[in-house]
Structure formats: structure tokens, C-alpha cells
Amino acid sequence: MNSEEPLVEDLPEPPQLRFLRLLVTVLTGVMIAGIGMILFLIWLSYSNARAPLPEVITLPSGAEATAYTQGADWYAVVTADNQILIFDRATGDLRQTIQIEAQ
């Protein structure tokens, strides 16, 4: 090998290649930051989505709760004897009773 031939490492980097390398680096950083922001917003929305639980739920005598769910102004208890009891969130009064029919 002739010592006067330029080595590949000695050649200057073309400006377009430097620009492309910078562009890829910046876009990678923006994508990582965007994914992080999306994950943070999902976490934030789920951590604030809980409605407060009622202090006390008074079930009719003999009713045994098996499940619970809630809405904006109500909460419901599913009982072991296949009933859904819907209560008013503000007063705690029983609004509606729904009997689940067996199939």
C-alpha cells in the first residue's frame, strides 16, 4: 500500500452526511420524549380517574355482596342471590333493584 494514498478515515465527512446524522439523532430523541410523554399522560389519567368509595354500604338483610361497580352519581352491588342493587351516591339510598334471570 502506498503511503501517499488517502485513507478512508482521513477523508472529510460530507456536509449532507453530518446533517443526516444530526437529523436522525434529533428525531430519535423527539420520539423517545414523545413516548415518555404519552406514558406519563396515560399514568396521570388513570391515577386521577378513581371516584371516591362510599364510607358505608348498607345492604338489605341477608344480602351478600359479590361485586361492586360505580358511576358518576351511583354505585352498584351485585349480590350472591343474583340481584343488582343500585344506590344513590349522594344519599346512599337504594335507587333500584334488578333481578338477574338465570338462563
Biopython code that builds the backbone (N, CA, C, O; Angstrom):
import numpy as np
from Bio.PDB.StructureBuilder import StructureBuilder

atoms = [
    (1, "MET", "N", (0.854, -1.176, 0.000)),
    (1, "MET", "CA", (0.000, 0.000, 0.000)),
    (1, "MET", "C", (0.891, 1.227, 0.000)),
    (1, "MET", "O", (1.879, 1.290, 0.731)),
    (2, "ASN", "N", (0.542, 2.183, -0.809)),
    (2, "ASN", "CA", (1.312, 3.408, -0.940)),
    (2, "ASN", "C", (0.944, 4.350, 0.198)),
    (2, "ASN", "O", (-0.235, 4.562, 0.482)),
    (3, "SER", "N", (1.959, 4.914, 0.850)),
    (3, "SER", "CA", (1.695, 5.786, 1.986)),
    (3, "SER", "C", (1.118, 7.131, 1.575)),
    (3, "SER", "O", (0.685, 7.900, 2.434)),
    (4, "GLU", "N", (1.102, 7.436, 0.271)),
    (4, "GLU", "CA", (0.549, 8.709, -0.195)),
    (4, "GLU", "C", (-0.945, 8.627, -0.493)),
    (4, "GLU", "O", (-1.587, 9.660, -0.685)),
    (5, "GLU", "N", (-1.526, 7.392, -0.538)),
    (5, "GLU", "CA", (-2.963, 7.260, -0.785)),
    (5, "GLU", "C", (-3.731, 7.679, 0.475)),
    (5, "GLU", "O", (-3.363, 7.284, 1.581)),
    (6, "PRO", "N", (-4.785, 8.469, 0.315)),
    (6, "PRO", "CA", (-5.547, 8.874, 1.499)),
    (6, "PRO", "C", (-6.354, 7.700, 2.046)),
    (6, "PRO", "O", (-6.955, 6.943, 1.284)),
    (7, "LEU", "N", (-6.362, 7.558, 3.333)),
    (7, "LEU", "CA", (-7.161, 6.543, 3.984)),
    (7, "LEU", "C", (-8.617, 7.006, 4.069)),
    (7, "LEU", "O", (-8.910, 8.202, 4.055)),
    (8, "VAL", "N", (-9.505, 6.041, 4.156)),
    (8, "VAL", "CA", (-10.933, 6.376, 4.220)),
    (8, "VAL", "C", (-11.228, 7.195, 5.471)),
    (8, "VAL", "O", (-12.068, 8.094, 5.436)),
    (9, "GLU", "N", (-10.546, 6.897, 6.577)),
    (9, "GLU", "CA", (-10.778, 7.631, 7.816)),
    (9, "GLU", "C", (-10.308, 9.089, 7.727)),
    (9, "GLU", "O", (-10.765, 9.945, 8.484)),
    (10, "ASP", "N", (-9.402, 9.351, 6.805)),
    (10, "ASP", "CA", (-8.858, 10.707, 6.694)),
    (10, "ASP", "C", (-9.707, 11.612, 5.818)),
    (10, "ASP", "O", (-9.501, 12.826, 5.814)),
    (11, "LEU", "N", (-10.658, 11.053, 5.075)),
    (11, "LEU", "CA", (-11.464, 11.877, 4.182)),
    (11, "LEU", "C", (-12.457, 12.702, 5.004)),
    (11, "LEU", "O", (-12.988, 12.209, 5.999)),
    (12, "PRO", "N", (-12.711, 13.937, 4.606)),
    (12, "PRO", "CA", (-13.675, 14.758, 5.352)),
    (12, "PRO", "C", (-15.098, 14.230, 5.150)),
    (12, "PRO", "O", (-15.438, 13.693, 4.096)),
    (13, "GLU", "N", (-15.907, 14.398, 6.181)),
    (13, "GLU", "CA", (-17.288, 13.946, 6.125)),
    (13, "GLU", "C", (-18.105, 14.926, 5.286)),
    (13, "GLU", "O", (-18.025, 16.135, 5.502)),
    (14, "PRO", "N", (-18.889, 14.422, 4.334)),
    (14, "PRO", "CA", (-19.704, 15.349, 3.529)),
    (14, "PRO", "C", (-20.733, 16.070, 4.407)),
    (14, "PRO", "O", (-21.247, 15.480, 5.357)),
    (15, "PRO", "N", (-21.032, 17.306, 4.109)),
    (15, "PRO", "CA", (-21.986, 18.066, 4.932)),
    (15, "PRO", "C", (-23.373, 17.423, 4.980)),
    (15, "PRO", "O", (-24.052, 17.495, 6.004)),
    (16, "GLN", "N", (-23.797, 16.794, 3.881)),
    (16, "GLN", "CA", (-25.116, 16.151, 3.870)),
    (16, "GLN", "C", (-25.144, 14.983, 4.857)),
    (16, "GLN", "O", (-26.167, 14.743, 5.498)),
    (17, "LEU", "N", (-24.040, 14.258, 4.984)),
    (17, "LEU", "CA", (-23.989, 13.134, 5.913)),
    (17, "LEU", "C", (-24.023, 13.628, 7.361)),
    (17, "LEU", "O", (-24.671, 13.009, 8.205)),
    (18, "ARG", "N", (-23.346, 14.714, 7.653)),
    (18, "ARG", "CA", (-23.398, 15.295, 9.001)),
    (18, "ARG", "C", (-24.817, 15.751, 9.339)),
    (18, "ARG", "O", (-25.309, 15.532, 10.446)),
    (19, "PHE", "N", (-25.472, 16.400, 8.342)),
    (19, "PHE", "CA", (-26.844, 16.858, 8.547)),
    (19, "PHE", "C", (-27.776, 15.672, 8.781)),
    (19, "PHE", "O", (-28.636, 15.716, 9.660)),
    (20, "LEU", "N", (-27.599, 14.601, 7.983)),
    (20, "LEU", "CA", (-28.437, 13.418, 8.140)),
    (20, "LEU", "C", (-28.214, 12.763, 9.500)),
    (20, "LEU", "O", (-29.173, 12.328, 10.137)),
    (21, "ARG", "N", (-26.980, 12.689, 9.947)),
    (21, "ARG", "CA", (-26.684, 12.102, 11.258)),
    (21, "ARG", "C", (-27.326, 12.941, 12.373)),
    (21, "ARG", "O", (-27.899, 12.380, 13.307)),
    (22, "LEU", "N", (-27.240, 14.250, 12.287)),
    (22, "LEU", "CA", (-27.859, 15.138, 13.273)),
    (22, "LEU", "C", (-29.384, 14.995, 13.245)),
    (22, "LEU", "O", (-30.032, 14.965, 14.291)),
    (23, "LEU", "N", (-29.945, 14.907, 12.044)),
    (23, "LEU", "CA", (-31.395, 14.782, 11.903)),
    (23, "LEU", "C", (-31.892, 13.473, 12.538)),
    (23, "LEU", "O", (-32.898, 13.478, 13.247)),
    (24, "VAL", "N", (-31.213, 12.380, 12.295)),
    (24, "VAL", "CA", (-31.609, 11.096, 12.877)),
    (24, "VAL", "C", (-31.479, 11.139, 14.392)),
    (24, "VAL", "O", (-32.339, 10.609, 15.094)),
    (25, "THR", "N", (-30.434, 11.751, 14.906)),
    (25, "THR", "CA", (-30.250, 11.845, 16.353)),
    (25, "THR", "C", (-31.362, 12.679, 16.992)),
    (25, "THR", "O", (-31.907, 12.290, 18.026)),
    (26, "VAL", "N", (-31.697, 13.801, 16.398)),
    (26, "VAL", "CA", (-32.753, 14.665, 16.932)),
    (26, "VAL", "C", (-34.109, 13.957, 16.864)),
    (26, "VAL", "O", (-34.877, 14.009, 17.824)),
    (27, "LEU", "N", (-34.407, 13.307, 15.756)),
    (27, "LEU", "CA", (-35.685, 12.615, 15.624)),
    (27, "LEU", "C", (-35.803, 11.452, 16.613)),
    (27, "LEU", "O", (-36.887, 11.189, 17.133)),
    (28, "THR", "N", (-34.707, 10.764, 16.870)),
    (28, "THR", "CA", (-34.723, 9.693, 17.869)),
    (28, "THR", "C", (-35.030, 10.257, 19.253)),
    (28, "THR", "O", (-35.829, 9.686, 19.996)),
    (29, "GLY", "N", (-34.410, 11.353, 19.593)),
    (29, "GLY", "CA", (-34.680, 11.992, 20.879)),
    (29, "GLY", "C", (-36.117, 12.462, 21.010)),
    (29, "GLY", "O", (-36.733, 12.316, 22.065)),
    (30, "VAL", "N", (-36.651, 13.029, 19.931)),
    (30, "VAL", "CA", (-38.044, 13.502, 19.954)),
    (30, "VAL", "C", (-39.001, 12.327, 20.109)),
    (30, "VAL", "O", (-39.987, 12.425, 20.840)),
    (31, "MET", "N", (-38.721, 11.218, 19.430)),
    (31, "MET", "CA", (-39.592, 10.043, 19.552)),
    (31, "MET", "C", (-39.542, 9.455, 20.960)),
    (31, "MET", "O", (-40.577, 9.058, 21.495)),
    (32, "ILE", "N", (-38.373, 9.393, 21.561)),
    (32, "ILE", "CA", (-38.255, 8.882, 22.928)),
    (32, "ILE", "C", (-38.999, 9.801, 23.899)),
    (32, "ILE", "O", (-39.701, 9.327, 24.792)),
    (33, "ALA", "N", (-38.846, 11.106, 23.725)),
    (33, "ALA", "CA", (-39.557, 12.049, 24.589)),
    (33, "ALA", "C", (-41.066, 11.950, 24.382)),
    (33, "ALA", "O", (-41.823, 12.059, 25.346)),
    (34, "GLY", "N", (-41.517, 11.746, 23.141)),
    (34, "GLY", "CA", (-42.947, 11.621, 22.851)),
    (34, "GLY", "C", (-43.546, 10.384, 23.484)),
    (34, "GLY", "O", (-44.640, 10.447, 24.046)),
    (35, "ILE", "N", (-42.850, 9.260, 23.405)),
    (35, "ILE", "CA", (-43.344, 8.030, 24.028)),
    (35, "ILE", "C", (-43.386, 8.197, 25.544)),
    (35, "ILE", "O", (-44.331, 7.754, 26.196)),
    (36, "GLY", "N", (-42.370, 8.828, 26.095)),
    (36, "GLY", "CA", (-42.367, 9.090, 27.536)),
    (36, "GLY", "C", (-43.529, 9.975, 27.947)),
    (36, "GLY", "O", (-44.153, 9.743, 28.982)),
    (37, "MET", "N", (-43.825, 10.987, 27.142)),
    (37, "MET", "CA", (-44.942, 11.887, 27.446)),
    (37, "MET", "C", (-46.277, 11.152, 27.358)),
    (37, "MET", "O", (-47.156, 11.362, 28.194)),
    (38, "ILE", "N", (-46.436, 10.293, 26.352)),
    (38, "ILE", "CA", (-47.676, 9.524, 26.223)),
    (38, "ILE", "C", (-47.865, 8.605, 27.431)),
    (38, "ILE", "O", (-48.962, 8.527, 27.984)),
    (39, "LEU", "N", (-46.807, 7.913, 27.841)),
    (39, "LEU", "CA", (-46.900, 7.041, 29.007)),
    (39, "LEU", "C", (-47.225, 7.829, 30.270)),
    (39, "LEU", "O", (-48.002, 7.371, 31.107)),
    (40, "PHE", "N", (-46.634, 9.010, 30.410)),
    (40, "PHE", "CA", (-46.920, 9.854, 31.572)),
    (40, "PHE", "C", (-48.382, 10.298, 31.569)),
    (40, "PHE", "O", (-49.025, 10.291, 32.619)),
    (41, "LEU", "N", (-48.915, 10.680, 30.420)),
    (41, "LEU", "CA", (-50.312, 11.122, 30.357)),
    (41, "LEU", "C", (-51.274, 9.971, 30.634)),
    (41, "LEU", "O", (-52.304, 10.173, 31.278)),
    (42, "ILE", "N", (-50.957, 8.776, 30.162)),
    (42, "ILE", "CA", (-51.795, 7.609, 30.471)),
    (42, "ILE", "C", (-51.772, 7.347, 31.974)),
    (42, "ILE", "O", (-52.820, 7.127, 32.581)),
    (43, "TRP", "N", (-50.600, 7.370, 32.570)),
    (43, "TRP", "CA", (-50.485, 7.155, 34.016)),
    (43, "TRP", "C", (-51.259, 8.226, 34.783)),
    (43, "TRP", "O", (-51.952, 7.918, 35.753)),
    (44, "LEU", "N", (-51.143, 9.475, 34.351)),
    (44, "LEU", "CA", (-51.818, 10.571, 35.032)),
    (44, "LEU", "C", (-53.332, 10.434, 34.940)),
    (44, "LEU", "O", (-54.033, 10.677, 35.923)),
    (45, "SER", "N", (-53.843, 10.050, 33.783)),
    (45, "SER", "CA", (-55.293, 9.929, 33.647)),
    (45, "SER", "C", (-55.835, 8.759, 34.463)),
    (45, "SER", "O", (-56.932, 8.858, 35.013)),
    (46, "TYR", "N", (-55.097, 7.659, 34.555)),
    (46, "TYR", "CA", (-55.568, 6.530, 35.358)),
    (46, "TYR", "C", (-55.429, 6.780, 36.855)),
    (46, "TYR", "O", (-56.237, 6.279, 37.637)),
    (47, "SER", "N", (-54.442, 7.529, 37.261)),
    (47, "SER", "CA", (-54.290, 7.775, 38.692)),
    (47, "SER", "C", (-55.333, 8.759, 39.219)),
    (47, "SER", "O", (-55.621, 8.758, 40.416)),
    (48, "ASN", "N", (-55.903, 9.597, 38.353)),
    (48, "ASN", "CA", (-56.912, 10.569, 38.780)),
    (48, "ASN", "C", (-58.332, 10.122, 38.455)),
    (48, "ASN", "O", (-59.273, 10.871, 38.717)),
    (49, "ALA", "N", (-58.522, 8.934, 37.896)),
    (49, "ALA", "CA", (-59.835, 8.510, 37.417)),
    (49, "ALA", "C", (-60.701, 7.877, 38.491)),
    (49, "ALA", "O", (-61.857, 7.551, 38.220)),
    (50, "ARG", "N", (-60.204, 7.696, 39.660)),
    (50, "ARG", "CA", (-60.962, 6.992, 40.689)),
    (50, "ARG", "C", (-61.980, 7.913, 41.362)),
    (50, "ARG", "O", (-61.661, 9.020, 41.797)),
    (51, "ALA", "N", (-63.202, 7.421, 41.433)),
    (51, "ALA", "CA", (-64.224, 8.130, 42.202)),
    (51, "ALA", "C", (-64.113, 7.654, 43.646)),
    (51, "ALA", "O", (-63.738, 6.506, 43.883)),
    (52, "PRO", "N", (-64.425, 8.497, 44.600)),
    (52, "PRO", "CA", (-64.300, 8.080, 45.998)),
    (52, "PRO", "C", (-65.284, 6.963, 46.337)),
    (52, "PRO", "O", (-66.427, 6.961, 45.879)),
    (53, "LEU", "N", (-64.826, 6.033, 47.131)),
    (53, "LEU", "CA", (-65.700, 4.943, 47.581)),
    (53, "LEU", "C", (-66.591, 5.438, 48.712)),
    (53, "LEU", "O", (-66.194, 6.311, 49.485)),
    (54, "PRO", "N", (-67.790, 4.882, 48.808)),
    (54, "PRO", "CA", (-68.663, 5.274, 49.925)),
    (54, "PRO", "C", (-68.092, 4.771, 51.242)),
    (54, "PRO", "O", (-67.435, 3.731, 51.292)),
    (55, "GLU", "N", (-68.346, 5.510, 52.293)),
    (55, "GLU", "CA", (-67.862, 5.133, 53.624)),
    (55, "GLU", "C", (-68.481, 3.827, 54.089)),
    (55, "GLU", "O", (-67.782, 2.927, 54.554)),
    (56, "VAL", "N", (-69.812, 3.730, 53.959)),
    (56, "VAL", "CA", (-70.553, 2.556, 54.422)),
    (56, "VAL", "C", (-71.587, 2.209, 53.363)),
    (56, "VAL", "O", (-72.235, 3.096, 52.808)),
    (57, "ILE", "N", (-71.743, 0.921, 53.083)),
    (57, "ILE", "CA", (-72.809, 0.453, 52.207)),
    (57, "ILE", "C", (-73.708, -0.449, 53.047)),
    (57, "ILE", "O", (-73.269, -1.470, 53.577)),
    (58, "THR", "N", (-74.959, -0.058, 53.155)),
    (58, "THR", "CA", (-75.911, -0.843, 53.938)),
    (58, "THR", "C", (-76.733, -1.692, 52.982)),
    (58, "THR", "O", (-77.526, -1.171, 52.198)),
    (59, "LEU", "N", (-76.538, -2.997, 53.051)),
    (59, "LEU", "CA", (-77.264, -3.928, 52.196)),
    (59, "LEU", "C", (-78.519, -4.408, 52.904)),
    (59, "LEU", "O", (-78.579, -4.398, 54.133)),
    (60, "PRO", "N", (-79.519, -4.826, 52.142)),
    (60, "PRO", "CA", (-80.705, -5.422, 52.763)),
    (60, "PRO", "C", (-80.313, -6.665, 53.556)),
    (60, "PRO", "O", (-79.291, -7.286, 53.263)),
    (61, "SER", "N", (-81.098, -7.026, 54.536)),
    (61, "SER", "CA", (-80.749, -8.161, 55.398)),
    (61, "SER", "C", (-80.663, -9.443, 54.575)),
    (61, "SER", "O", (-81.511, -9.714, 53.725)),
    (62, "GLY", "N", (-79.628, -10.217, 54.844)),
    (62, "GLY", "CA", (-79.414, -11.482, 54.154)),
    (62, "GLY", "C", (-78.662, -11.358, 52.838)),
    (62, "GLY", "O", (-78.313, -12.379, 52.246)),
    (63, "ALA", "N", (-78.400, -10.149, 52.360)),
    (63, "ALA", "CA", (-77.693, -9.971, 51.092)),
    (63, "ALA", "C", (-76.193, -10.076, 51.322)),
    (63, "ALA", "O", (-75.652, -9.518, 52.277)),
    (64, "GLU", "N", (-75.534, -10.803, 50.428)),
    (64, "GLU", "CA", (-74.079, -10.966, 50.500)),
    (64, "GLU", "C", (-73.481, -10.410, 49.216)),
    (64, "GLU", "O", (-73.820, -10.868, 48.124)),
    (65, "ALA", "N", (-72.601, -9.437, 49.335)),
    (65, "ALA", "CA", (-72.021, -8.779, 48.162)),
    (65, "ALA", "C", (-70.982, -9.675, 47.491)),
    (65, "ALA", "O", (-70.163, -10.309, 48.158)),
    (66, "THR", "N", (-71.032, -9.715, 46.142)),
    (66, "THR", "CA", (-70.026, -10.460, 45.376)),
    (66, "THR", "C", (-69.260, -9.574, 44.413)),
    (66, "THR", "O", (-68.162, -9.930, 43.986)),
    (67, "ALA", "N", (-69.826, -8.414, 44.062)),
    (67, "ALA", "CA", (-69.130, -7.497, 43.141)),
    (67, "ALA", "C", (-69.610, -6.078, 43.409)),
    (67, "ALA", "O", (-70.672, -5.854, 43.990)),
    (68, "TYR", "N", (-68.784, -5.116, 42.962)),
    (68, "TYR", "CA", (-69.078, -3.699, 43.178)),
    (68, "TYR", "C", (-68.647, -2.938, 41.944)),
    (68, "TYR", "O", (-67.609, -3.239, 41.355)),
    (69, "THR", "N", (-69.439, -1.952, 41.547)),
    (69, "THR", "CA", (-69.044, -1.031, 40.477)),
    (69, "THR", "C", (-69.681, 0.317, 40.778)),
    (69, "THR", "O", (-70.581, 0.424, 41.612)),
    (70, "GLN", "N", (-69.193, 1.358, 40.077)),
    (70, "GLN", "CA", (-69.718, 2.690, 40.360)),
    (70, "GLN", "C", (-69.741, 3.549, 39.110)),
    (70, "GLN", "O", (-68.981, 3.341, 38.165)),
    (71, "GLY", "N", (-70.642, 4.520, 39.139)),
    (71, "GLY", "CA", (-70.754, 5.518, 38.095)),
    (71, "GLY", "C", (-70.552, 6.896, 38.695)),
    (71, "GLY", "O", (-70.077, 7.027, 39.824)),
    (72, "ALA", "N", (-70.908, 7.912, 37.948)),
    (72, "ALA", "CA", (-70.691, 9.284, 38.404)),
    (72, "ALA", "C", (-71.535, 9.634, 39.627)),
    (72, "ALA", "O", (-71.039, 10.255, 40.567)),
    (73, "ASP", "N", (-72.825, 9.233, 39.620)),
    (73, "ASP", "CA", (-73.700, 9.582, 40.741)),
    (73, "ASP", "C", (-74.379, 8.359, 41.353)),
    (73, "ASP", "O", (-75.393, 8.499, 42.037)),
    (74, "TRP", "N", (-73.844, 7.177, 41.124)),
    (74, "TRP", "CA", (-74.411, 5.950, 41.673)),
    (74, "TRP", "C", (-73.312, 4.921, 41.895)),
    (74, "TRP", "O", (-72.202, 5.053, 41.379)),
    (75, "TYR", "N", (-73.638, 3.901, 42.668)),
    (75, "TYR", "CA", (-72.780, 2.730, 42.772)),
    (75, "TYR", "C", (-73.687, 1.514, 42.866)),
    (75, "TYR", "O", (-74.830, 1.618, 43.311)),
    (76, "ALA", "N", (-73.180, 0.366, 42.449)),
    (76, "ALA", "CA", (-73.989, -0.838, 42.400)),
    (76, "ALA", "C", (-73.257, -1.981, 43.081)),
    (76, "ALA", "O", (-72.031, -2.078, 43.035)),
    (77, "VAL", "N", (-74.043, -2.846, 43.717)),
    (77, "VAL", "CA", (-73.524, -4.036, 44.379)),
    (77, "VAL", "C", (-74.258, -5.237, 43.790)),
    (77, "VAL", "O", (-75.488, -5.261, 43.739)),
    (78, "VAL", "N", (-73.502, -6.216, 43.354)),
    (78, "VAL", "CA", (-74.092, -7.472, 42.887)),
    (78, "VAL", "C", (-74.083, -8.426, 44.075)),
    (78, "VAL", "O", (-73.062, -8.585, 44.744)),
    (79, "THR", "N", (-75.213, -9.053, 44.330)),
    (79, "THR", "CA", (-75.322, -9.933, 45.496)),
    (79, "THR", "C", (-75.243, -11.403, 45.072)),
    (79, "THR", "O", (-75.346, -11.736, 43.891)),
    (80, "ALA", "N", (-75.059, -12.262, 46.062)),
    (80, "ALA", "CA", (-74.934, -13.700, 45.811)),
    (80, "ALA", "C", (-76.241, -14.311, 45.318)),
    (80, "ALA", "O", (-76.219, -15.356, 44.668)),
    (81, "ASP", "N", (-77.386, -13.681, 45.614)),
    (81, "ASP", "CA", (-78.673, -14.207, 45.143)),
    (81, "ASP", "C", (-79.096, -13.576, 43.815)),
    (81, "ASP", "O", (-80.289, -13.436, 43.544)),
    (82, "ASN", "N", (-78.119, -13.195, 42.988)),
    (82, "ASN", "CA", (-78.332, -12.706, 41.614)),
    (82, "ASN", "C", (-79.199, -11.452, 41.533)),
    (82, "ASN", "O", (-80.136, -11.383, 40.738)),
    (83, "GLN", "N", (-78.883, -10.485, 42.346)),
    (83, "GLN", "CA", (-79.535, -9.178, 42.274)),
    (83, "GLN", "C", (-78.470, -8.105, 42.111)),
    (83, "GLN", "O", (-77.346, -8.241, 42.594)),
    (84, "ILE", "N", (-78.851, -7.031, 41.418)),
    (84, "ILE", "CA", (-78.009, -5.845, 41.323)),
    (84, "ILE", "C", (-78.715, -4.739, 42.094)),
    (84, "ILE", "O", (-79.835, -4.357, 41.756)),
    (85, "LEU", "N", (-78.067, -4.232, 43.118)),
    (85, "LEU", "CA", (-78.626, -3.166, 43.942)),
    (85, "LEU", "C", (-77.925, -1.869, 43.562)),
    (85, "LEU", "O", (-76.710, -1.747, 43.717)),
    (86, "ILE", "N", (-78.689, -0.901, 43.066)),
    (86, "ILE", "CA", (-78.125, 0.377, 42.635)),
    (86, "ILE", "C", (-78.474, 1.429, 43.680)),
    (86, "ILE", "O", (-79.642, 1.648, 44.002)),
    (87, "PHE", "N", (-77.429, 2.079, 44.205)),
    (87, "PHE", "CA", (-77.575, 3.073, 45.268)),
    (87, "PHE", "C", (-77.231, 4.462, 44.751)),
    (87, "PHE", "O", (-76.412, 4.615, 43.845)),
    (88, "ASP", "N", (-77.867, 5.471, 45.335)),
    (88, "ASP", "CA", (-77.540, 6.866, 45.035)),
    (88, "ASP", "C", (-76.247, 7.235, 45.755)),
    (88, "ASP", "O", (-76.106, 6.962, 46.947)),
    (89, "ARG", "N", (-75.308, 7.850, 45.049)),
    (89, "ARG", "CA", (-74.014, 8.182, 45.648)),
    (89, "ARG", "C", (-74.148, 9.273, 46.716)),
    (89, "ARG", "O", (-73.468, 9.210, 47.741)),
    (90, "ALA", "N", (-74.998, 10.257, 46.499)),
    (90, "ALA", "CA", (-75.101, 11.379, 47.437)),
    (90, "ALA", "C", (-75.779, 10.982, 48.746)),
    (90, "ALA", "O", (-75.329, 11.372, 49.824)),
    (91, "THR", "N", (-76.862, 10.207, 48.654)),
    (91, "THR", "CA", (-77.633, 9.891, 49.853)),
    (91, "THR", "C", (-77.389, 8.482, 50.385)),
    (91, "THR", "O", (-77.613, 8.228, 51.568)),
    (92, "GLY", "N", (-76.941, 7.576, 49.545)),
    (92, "GLY", "CA", (-76.756, 6.194, 49.952)),
    (92, "GLY", "C", (-78.031, 5.381, 49.919)),
    (92, "GLY", "O", (-78.041, 4.217, 50.319)),
    (93, "ASP", "N", (-79.127, 5.997, 49.436)),
    (93, "ASP", "CA", (-80.411, 5.294, 49.362)),
    (93, "ASP", "C", (-80.432, 4.332, 48.182)),
    (93, "ASP", "O", (-79.789, 4.570, 47.159)),
    (94, "LEU", "N", (-81.174, 3.252, 48.336)),
    (94, "LEU", "CA", (-81.343, 2.264, 47.274)),
    (94, "LEU", "C", (-82.235, 2.854, 46.190)),
    (94, "LEU", "O", (-83.385, 3.199, 46.458)),
    (95, "ARG", "N", (-81.725, 2.974, 44.985)),
    (95, "ARG", "CA", (-82.482, 3.521, 43.863)),
    (95, "ARG", "C", (-83.282, 2.456, 43.133)),
    (95, "ARG", "O", (-84.459, 2.640, 42.822)),
    (96, "GLN", "N", (-82.613, 1.332, 42.865)),
    (96, "GLN", "CA", (-83.234, 0.331, 42.007)),
    (96, "GLN", "C", (-82.683, -1.046, 42.351)),
    (96, "GLN", "O", (-81.521, -1.177, 42.735)),
    (97, "THR", "N", (-83.504, -2.056, 42.215)),
    (97, "THR", "CA", (-83.084, -3.447, 42.369)),
    (97, "THR", "C", (-83.383, -4.176, 41.074)),
    (97, "THR", "O", (-84.502, -4.121, 40.565)),
    (98, "ILE", "N", (-82.385, -4.854, 40.544)),
    (98, "ILE", "CA", (-82.566, -5.595, 39.298)),
    (98, "ILE", "C", (-82.300, -7.068, 39.588)),
    (98, "ILE", "O", (-81.245, -7.429, 40.111)),
    (99, "GLN", "N", (-83.258, -7.903, 39.245)),
    (99, "GLN", "CA", (-83.114, -9.356, 39.422)),
    (99, "GLN", "C", (-82.475, -9.928, 38.147)),
    (99, "GLN", "O", (-82.957, -9.665, 37.045)),
    (100, "ILE", "N", (-81.426, -10.686, 38.286)),
    (100, "ILE", "CA", (-80.762, -11.308, 37.157)),
    (100, "ILE", "C", (-81.385, -12.676, 36.949)),
    (100, "ILE", "O", (-81.410, -13.498, 37.866)),
    (101, "GLU", "N", (-81.887, -12.923, 35.750)),
    (101, "GLU", "CA", (-82.523, -14.187, 35.463)),
    (101, "GLU", "C", (-81.500, -15.218, 35.034)),
    (101, "GLU", "O", (-80.619, -14.922, 34.227)),
    (102, "ALA", "N", (-81.606, -16.413, 35.561)),
    (102, "ALA", "CA", (-80.708, -17.495, 35.190)),
    (102, "ALA", "C", (-81.143, -18.058, 33.839)),
    (102, "ALA", "O", (-82.339, -18.135, 33.554)),
    (103, "GLN", "N", (-80.188, -18.449, 33.013)),
    (103, "GLN", "CA", (-80.515, -18.998, 31.697)),
    (103, "GLN", "C", (-80.287, -20.463, 31.620)),
    (103, "GLN", "O", (-80.518, -21.070, 30.574)),
]
sb = StructureBuilder()
sb.init_structure("model")
sb.init_model(0)
sb.init_chain("A")
sb.init_seg("    ")
for serial, (resi, resn, name, xyz) in enumerate(atoms, 1):
    if name == "N":
        sb.init_residue(resn, " ", resi, " ")
    sb.init_atom(name, np.array(xyz, "f"), 0.0, 1.0, " ", f" {name:<3s}", serial, name[0])
structure = sb.get_structure()
